[in-house]
Amino acid sequence: MDGMRSLDAECVSLAYLDPPFNSGRNYGTVLSTSRPVKSETSHVFVDTWRWSDSTGRLLDELGEFVSKSVSDLVHSLVKTLGPNPTTAYLVEMAPRLSEVHRVLRRDGSLYVHCDPASSHYLRLLLDHIFGPDGFRNEVVWKRTHAHNGSRRYGPVHDTILFYTKSSEYVWNPVFEPYQDTYLEKHFRKNDDRGSYQLITCTAPGDREGTRAHYEWNGQLPPPGRHWAWRKEKMVEFEREGRLVHSTNGVPRLKRYSDEGRGVAVQDVWLDINRLDSHSKERTGFETQKPTALLERIVAASSNPGDLVLDPFAGSGTTAVAAERLKRQWISIDSSITACAITLARVRQEMNLANVAVRGFPRDADSARQLLRTSPEGFGIWGASMLGTVPDRAGTNATVVVGTGSLSSRSRSVEILSWVPLAESLDMSVPASPRRRLSKLALILRHNRSARVAESWLKRHTNTPVHMIEISDLVDRNAQRKGMNSKLPELLREAA
């Protein structure tokens, strides 16, 4: 909430929210593929909303954060349904959705990712915040394969609610490629250029007296219709051999399969698959969404240079999609582990560009406090600030291993990092995805085990090893750039 309140009004073009679904599960990130099952997951958030004293206090104060109609709605639902996990969820979501409405531009859009168990309650909230006319779509995304449900139909889809702040919203139509079955059904004819279908050369509307109404091959357009192209274009089509005339002279145009943009995306999305356990995108974050899903949303509802907001950053997929599509972005999360994973992923997309970070350790004492309270969080934070993504194959309870690739002087440098979490280390070197000309090994030094790691690596690798101090990760320059202050210089040397 505080992160969104710090934003200016009407500065965001697109907001995507993937809040906890109230599923009753504890979710996290799998840090290692080799640790015992019971200890392999670092909990990032609890997907259970419980009614508590703080929920009651927020309900009492709700009028300070939301409009009267929204406050009245939530109070009525609590009164009707009682204080329970569902109403606790609504009490918490109401001010957040209202904040999103405040920061959205007039032409802005909102997508809320939820499950069918809560989507109808969220629609009530959103109808009060954005107005019923702000509703555009309820998108169904098939998120998983078929499986047996317990005395019900197998739940395999998520719901994505699409709202806009006004009727003047950014919209870039999105298309998916033609399926083979579609091509076989609709593009049955062939010539030397390829497969094609015949389409009518007229369009609805009587435009008699205009340049769209003329005689072609002895034919006028049918009553109530006009030619779809001016006569000069029809002549061009004729010259190219693209017009086919019926026996009575009515023309039809050859439209080739490679000319179309594909099939316009509808509100049921079956073409974007979930991330399986072997996906290269996988970070270990249990609720991670595929980048293709967010790329579709970002492409449809924003333009290059626009600002995209994700207040529940999770594994950082929204930021990655926005960066790939040349949008600006802001990602917010209450978990430093989630924020560090986001930073690690976008660093690979942005190379050495600045990524301002807030809420990360700002001095050595706060970094060491993070190590004491959340060793895994400390390790992922350290790896991300070293320009790497945590490597699950090499990470274990004693050390977080990171890998990445950044460019300097037009050369790609493979980065390997080690963040010790204990005095005694179980060291490993991750396998390189492919052979590189240059490598750089970094160790975060915060206790005596860094020297142990350095000695081990010098015996087992031929890569130059550099010690990085905690101070290099917490100074003002690191906060502004979102990376180790010495990294650009070390990359230049390695390249």
SEROLUM-40554 format. One record per residue (C-alpha): residue number from 1; residue in one letter; x, y, z. Coordinates in steps of 0.5 Angstrom, whole numbers, plus 500, padded with zeros to 3 digits. Last residue first. Layout:
REM SEROLUM-40554
NUM  A  X  Y  Z $
...
//
This chain:
REM SEROLUM-40554
495  A  571  483  457 $
494  A  573  481  464 $
493  E  576  488  466 $
492  R  570  491  463 $
491  L  566  487  467 $
490  L  570  488  473 $
489  E  569  496  472 $
488  P  561  495  471 $
487  L  561  491  477 $
486  K  564  495  482 $
485  S  558  498  485 $
484  N  554  492  486 $
483  M  547  492  483 $
482  G  541  496  483 $
481  K  544  502  480 $
480  R  541  508  485 $
479  Q  541  503  491 $
478  A  548  501  489 $
477  N  551  508  488 $
476  R  548  510  495 $
475  D  552  505  498 $
474  V  549  498  500 $
473  L  552  493  495 $
472  D  559  495  495 $
471  S  559  496  503 $
470  I  557  488  503 $
469  E  564  487  500 $
468  I  566  484  494 $
467  M  572  479  493 $
466  H  574  477  486 $
465  V  575  470  483 $
464  P  579  470  476 $
463  T  576  463  473 $
462  N  580  457  472 $
461  T  576  453  477 $
460  H  577  448  482 $
459  R  583  450  486 $
458  K  581  457  485 $
457  L  574  456  487 $
456  W  576  452  494 $
455  S  581  458  496 $
454  E  576  463  495 $
453  A  570  459  498 $
452  V  574  458  504 $
451  R  576  466  504 $
450  A  569  467  504 $
449  S  567  463  510 $
448  R  571  468  514 $
447  N  565  473  514 $
446  H  561  478  510 $
445  R  565  477  503 $
444  L  560  476  497 $
443  I  564  472  492 $
442  L  564  474  485 $
441  A  567  470  479 $
440  L  567  473  472 $
439  K  568  469  465 $
438  S  570  471  458 $
437  L  570  467  452 $
436  R  564  463  453 $
435  R  562  456  452 $
434  R  555  455  453 $
433  P  550  454  459 $
432  S  555  453  464 $
431  A  555  448  469 $
430  P  554  451  476 $
429  V  560  450  481 $
428  S  559  447  487 $
427  M  561  449  495 $
426  D  558  446  501 $
425  L  560  451  506 $
424  S  562  451  513 $
423  E  561  458  516 $
422  A  554  459  514 $
421  L  550  463  509 $
420  P  556  464  504 $
419  V  554  468  497 $
418  W  557  465  491 $
417  S  557  469  484 $
416  L  558  466  477 $
415  I  558  472  471 $
414  E  559  470  464 $
413  V  561  476  460 $
412  S  558  477  453 $
411  R  563  482  449 $
410  S  560  489  446 $
409  R  565  492  450 $
408  S  561  490  456 $
407  S  555  485  456 $
406  L  552  481  462 $
405  S  551  474  463 $
404  G  548  471  469 $
403  T  549  465  475 $
402  G  548  465  482 $
401  V  550  460  488 $
400  V  547  461  495 $
399  V  551  458  500 $
398  T  550  454  506 $
397  A  543  451  505 $
396  N  544  449  498 $
395  T  544  453  491 $
394  G  548  449  486 $
393  A  542  446  482 $
392  R  537  452  484 $
391  D  542  458  481 $
390  P  540  464  484 $
389  V  540  470  478 $
388  T  546  474  478 $
387  G  548  481  477 $
386  L  552  482  484 $
385  M  546  485  487 $
384  S  541  479  485 $
383  A  546  474  488 $
382  G  546  478  495 $
381  W  539  479  495 $
380  I  538  472  494 $
379  G  543  470  499 $
378  F  540  475  504 $
377  G  533  472  503 $
376  E  535  465  504 $
375  P  539  467  511 $
374  S  532  471  513 $
373  T  533  473  520 $
372  R  540  473  521 $
371  L  542  475  514 $
370  L  537  480  514 $
369  Q  540  483  520 $
368  R  547  483  517 $
367  A  544  487  511 $
366  S  541  492  516 $
365  D  548  493  519 $
364  A  552  493  513 $
363  D  548  499  510 $
362  R  542  501  506 $
361  P  539  494  506 $
360  F  533  493  500 $
359  G  527  497  501 $
358  R  528  501  495 $
357  V  531  500  489 $
356  A  533  504  483 $
355  V  534  500  477 $
354  N  540  503  472 $
353  A  542  500  466 $
352  L  548  495  466 $
351  N  544  489  463 $
350  M  537  491  462 $
349  E  534  484  461 $
348  Q  539  480  465 $
347  R  538  485  471 $
346  V  531  484  470 $
345  R  531  477  473 $
344  A  536  479  479 $
343  L  532  485  480 $
342  T  525  481  480 $
341  I  528  475  485 $
340  A  531  480  489 $
339  C  524  483  490 $
338  A  521  477  491 $
337  T  526  475  497 $
336  I  525  482  500 $
335  S  517  480  501 $
334  S  512  486  501 $
333  D  512  487  494 $
332  I  513  493  489 $
331  S  515  493  481 $
330  I  515  499  477 $
329  W  516  499  470 $
328  Q  518  503  464 $
327  R  516  500  457 $
326  K  521  497  452 $
325  L  517  491  450 $
324  R  522  487  453 $
323  E  523  491  459 $
322  A  515  491  460 $
321  A  515  483  460 $
320  V  521  482  465 $
319  A  518  487  470 $
318  T  511  483  469 $
317  T  515  477  470 $
316  G  518  479  477 $
315  S  518  473  481 $
314  G  512  476  486 $
313  A  511  483  484 $
312  F  505  484  487 $
311  P  504  492  486 $
310  D  505  491  479 $
309  L  505  498  475 $
308  V  507  499  468 $
307  L  509  506  465 $
306  D  509  508  458 $
305  G  515  508  454 $
304  P  513  503  448 $
303  N  505  503  448 $
302  S  500  500  453 $
301  S  494  495  454 $
300  A  495  490  448 $
299  A  503  489  449 $
298  V  503  489  456 $
297  I  497  484  457 $
296  R  500  479  451 $
295  E  507  480  454 $
294  L  504  478  461 $
293  L  502  471  459 $
292  A  508  470  454 $
291  T  513  471  461 $
290  P  509  465  464 $
289  K  507  466  471 $
288  Q  510  464  477 $
287  T  506  462  483 $
286  E  511  457  486 $
285  F  517  461  485 $
284  G  523  457  483 $
283  T  526  461  478 $
282  R  523  457  472 $
281  E  524  461  465 $
280  K  528  455  463 $
279  S  522  451  464 $
278  H  524  444  466 $
277  S  519  444  472 $
276  D  513  446  467 $
275  L  511  453  466 $
274  R  504  454  464 $
273  N  502  454  457 $
272  I  499  460  453 $
271  D  495  458  447 $
270  L  489  456  451 $
269  W  486  463  453 $
268  V  479  464  453 $
267  D  477  472  452 $
266  Q  479  472  444 $
265  V  485  473  441 $
264  A  485  476  434 $
263  V  487  470  429 $
262  G  493  471  425 $
261  R  496  478  422 $
260  G  494  476  415 $
259  E  498  476  409 $
258  D  501  470  410 $
257  S  495  466  409 $
256  Y  494  469  402 $
255  R  487  473  401 $
254  K  485  473  393 $
253  L  480  478  392 $
252  R  473  477  389 $
251  P  470  480  383 $
250  V  462  480  381 $
249  G  463  479  373 $
248  N  456  475  372 $
247  T  460  468  371 $
246  S  464  470  377 $
245  H  471  474  377 $
244  V  477  472  381 $
243  L  482  478  383 $
242  R  489  477  385 $
241  G  492  477  378 $
240  E  497  483  380 $
239  R  494  487  375 $
238  E  487  486  377 $
237  F  489  488  384 $
236  E  492  494  382 $
235  V  486  496  378 $
234  M  482  495  385 $
233  K  487  499  388 $
232  E  485  505  383 $
231  K  478  504  383 $
230  R  478  505  391 $
229  W  477  499  396 $
228  A  472  496  400 $
227  W  467  497  394 $
226  H  460  499  397 $
225  R  454  496  400 $
224  G  447  497  402 $
223  P  444  495  395 $
222  P  450  491  391 $
221  P  456  494  389 $
220  L  455  496  381 $
219  Q  458  491  376 $
218  G  460  492  369 $
217  N  467  490  370 $
216  W  467  495  376 $
215  E  462  501  376 $
214  Y  463  506  382 $
213  H  461  507  389 $
212  A  467  508  393 $
211  R  469  514  390 $
210  T  463  517  393 $
209  G  456  519  390 $
208  E  453  512  393 $
207  R  456  510  399 $
206  D  451  505  401 $
205  G  454  502  407 $
204  P  457  495  409 $
203  A  463  493  405 $
202  T  465  490  398 $
201  C  470  486  395 $
200  T  468  479  398 $
199  I  474  474  400 $
198  L  477  468  397 $
197  Q  482  464  401 $
196  Y  489  463  399 $
195  S  495  458  400 $
194  G  501  460  396 $
193  R  504  464  391 $
192  D  504  459  385 $
191  D  497  458  387 $
190  N  493  455  392 $
189  K  486  454  395 $
188  R  484  451  401 $
187  F  485  457  406 $
186  H  479  457  411 $
185  K  479  449  413 $
184  E  486  447  412 $
183  L  489  454  415 $
182  Y  484  453  421 $
181  T  487  446  422 $
180  D  494  448  422 $
179  Q  493  454  427 $
178  Y  493  461  425 $
177  P  498  465  429 $
176  E  495  469  435 $
175  F  493  476  434 $
174  V  493  482  439 $
173  P  489  488  438 $
172  N  493  495  441 $
171  W  488  498  446 $
170  V  490  504  450 $
169  Y  484  507  453 $
168  E  479  512  452 $
167  S  472  509  455 $
166  S  475  511  462 $
165  K  479  508  467 $
164  T  479  501  464 $
163  Y  478  494  467 $
162  F  480  487  465 $
161  L  479  481  470 $
160  I  483  475  469 $
159  T  481  469  471 $
158  D  485  462  473 $
157  H  483  456  470 $
156  V  484  448  471 $
155  P  479  446  476 $
154  G  477  439  475 $
153  Y  470  438  476 $
152  R  468  436  483 $
151  R  468  431  488 $
150  S  475  432  489 $
149  G  478  434  482 $
148  N  482  430  478 $
147  H  487  433  473 $
146  A  487  436  466 $
145  H  493  441  465 $
144  T  494  447  468 $
143  R  493  455  467 $
142  K  488  455  462 $
141  W  487  463  462 $
140  V  479  465  462 $
139  V  479  473  461 $
138  E  473  477  464 $
137  N  473  482  460 $
136  R  472  490  459 $
135  F  469  493  465 $
134  G  469  500  466 $
133  D  462  501  465 $
132  P  460  498  471 $
131  G  464  504  475 $
130  F  471  503  476 $
129  I  471  503  484 $
128  H  464  500  485 $
127  D  465  496  479 $
126  L  471  494  481 $
125  L  469  492  488 $
124  L  463  487  485 $
123  R  468  484  480 $
122  L  473  482  486 $
121  Y  467  479  489 $
120  H  465  475  483 $
119  S  473  473  482 $
118  S  474  470  489 $
117  A  473  463  488 $
116  P  474  463  480 $
115  D  481  465  481 $
114  C  485  471  481 $
113  H  489  476  476 $
112  V  487  483  476 $
111  Y  488  487  470 $
110  L  487  494  470 $
109  S  488  499  464 $
108  G  490  507  463 $
107  D  487  512  458 $
106  R  485  516  464 $
105  R  492  515  467 $
104  L  492  510  473 $
103  V  495  512  480 $
102  R  488  513  483 $
101  H  485  507  480 $
100  V  491  503  483 $
99  E  490  506  490 $
98  S  482  504  490 $
97  L  484  497  488 $
96  R  489  497  494 $
95  P  484  500  499 $
94  A  479  495  497 $
93  M  484  489  497 $
92  E  485  488  504 $
91  V  478  489  506 $
90  L  476  484  501 $
89  Y  481  479  503 $
88  A  478  479  510 $
87  T  471  478  507 $
86  T  474  472  504 $
85  P  478  469  510 $
84  N  472  470  515 $
83  P  468  476  519 $
82  G  461  475  517 $
81  L  458  474  510 $
80  T  452  479  511 $
79  K  455  484  515 $
78  V  462  483  512 $
77  L  459  484  505 $
76  S  455  490  508 $
75  H  461  493  510 $
74  V  465  492  504 $
73  L  459  495  500 $
72  D  459  501  504 $
71  S  466  503  504 $
70  V  466  502  496 $
69  S  460  507  496 $
68  K  463  512  501 $
67  S  470  512  497 $
66  V  476  509  499 $
65  F  482  510  504 $
64  E  479  514  510 $
63  G  473  510  509 $
62  L  476  504  511 $
61  E  478  506  518 $
60  D  473  501  521 $
59  L  475  496  516 $
58  L  482  497  517 $
57  R  481  496  525 $
56  G  478  490  524 $
55  T  483  487  519 $
54  S  488  489  524 $
53  D  484  485  530 $
52  S  484  479  525 $
51  W  480  476  520 $
50  R  485  471  516 $
49  W  487  471  509 $
48  T  491  465  507 $
47  D  496  465  501 $
46  V  502  466  506 $
45  F  508  469  502 $
44  V  515  468  501 $
43  H  516  461  504 $
42  S  523  459  503 $
41  T  522  452  500 $
40  E  527  446  500 $
39  S  527  444  507 $
38  K  521  439  507 $
37  V  523  436  501 $
36  P  531  435  503 $
35  R  535  440  499 $
34  S  538  438  492 $
33  T  533  442  487 $
32  S  535  448  491 $
31  L  532  455  493 $
30  V  524  453  491 $
29  T  521  460  492 $
28  G  515  461  497 $
27  Y  507  459  497 $
26  N  503  457  504 $
25  R  497  455  502 $
24  G  490  457  504 $
23  S  487  459  497 $
22  N  486  466  499 $
21  F  488  468  492 $
20  P  494  472  493 $
19  P  495  478  489 $
18  D  497  478  481 $
17  L  495  485  480 $
16  Y  497  488  473 $
15  A  497  496  472 $
14  L  497  499  466 $
13  S  498  507  464 $
12  V  501  509  470 $
11  C  502  517  472 $
10  E  495  519  474 $
9  A  496  521  481 $
8  D  503  521  483 $
7  L  506  515  486 $
6  S  508  514  494 $
5  R  501  512  496 $
4  M  503  505  491 $
3  G  509  504  495 $
2  D  505  505  502 $
1  M  500  500  500 $
//
